[in-house]
């Protein structure tokens, strides 16, 4: 597994396990959001900007979309995540 470091905004807390975070990137002039699931015991709050370092993992996940059809996504996970508050952009 590869070690990664990313700056995320905490999107949703997964009680007792970690949180989901979002990274905003610009690709070909268009802003996109990349979602990560971070597995950690560190405490964070929704809306908080954090720097996360850990082991990268990607797996296929299936779910039923709003249209009732099965969908498949590549879910990005960061295992053994170490979390620090991100530096303020000053």
PyMOL commands that set and color helices and strands:
alter all, ss='L'
color gray80, all
select strands_A, chain A and resi 3-14+18-27+30-39+49-64+70-85
alter strands_A, ss='S'
color yellow, strands_A
deselect
rebuild
show_as cartoon
